[in-house]
Amino acid sequence: MKQKSMNPPLRLLIDESARDPSAKIWYALPRGYVDVPLDALDAEPGSEYEAQLDNVMALIADCAPESERARYVGALRDVRYMVRQMQSEGVIGCSLGMHHADNGSSAVSVVTVALRDIEWAPPKLTVVRAVSLRECSENVALLALPGGRPGTVSDTLVTMPAIAGNPAQELYQCNLYIAAPSGVQLAVLTLSTTAVGSRKHYRELMEGIAYTVSFSNPMPEIERAARDDGAGGDIRDCITADFG
């Protein structure tokens, strides 16, 4: 008689952002990703965030070696500029991730989420048009997401030029396009990484994330399901977290 193995119950983990009443889109990321506070890095003049950034700048000036202070402060200014550029392009979320690659090394990636207002069009036409307009898109596929919602995914390798003495290197990018049911908004999720050897895993990870994207608050349904089965489940556990 074979003993049936029992899997430990999964724990439902919900980020605070899922309960934000001003949220416009919901999505789940696997373990290993940390949110970048875009609003804090691009603080409004006179805001609490601006005061905190001023304190950080002063701390860097006090703690950094004198010969490195200008470079450290300049790096923080560059980050603030990049954040401002990202937000001007509709980016509302950015996360940094670190996972284990096949060879045991660390694979670092960045996931950005943009929400764009568009002229009305059927959702399927919108996502097909979006991926077709992408330069150098490869491996294009149409996704049938929950509720019959369409999405598209594509990926490509880009050669980044040498900058500031750093050699040129390849960058892997994977893009998801998911149209809102209203037909007037388009979500664009982009993963970028220099770990090109793990591109297959990153592609699978992004396709897994696509199935969690929602333009309406999924919390009531998730909490109801968790109460019904007694244990619930971590919706992020169904997405590959580690590449091993």
Buried (B, 14 or more C-beta within 10 A) or exposed (E): EEEEEEEEEBEBBBEEEBEEEEEEBBBBBBEBBEBBEBEBBBBEEEEEBBEEBEEEBEEBEEEBEEEEBEEBBEEBEEEBEEBEEBBEEBBBBBBEBEBBBEEEEEBBBBBBBBBEEBEEBEBBEBBBBBBEEBEEBEEBEEBEBEEEBBBBBBBBEEEEEEEEEEEEEBBBBBBBBBBBEEBBBBBBBBBBBEBBBBBEBBBBBBBBBBBBBBBEBBBEEBEEBBEEEEEBBBBBBBBBBEBE
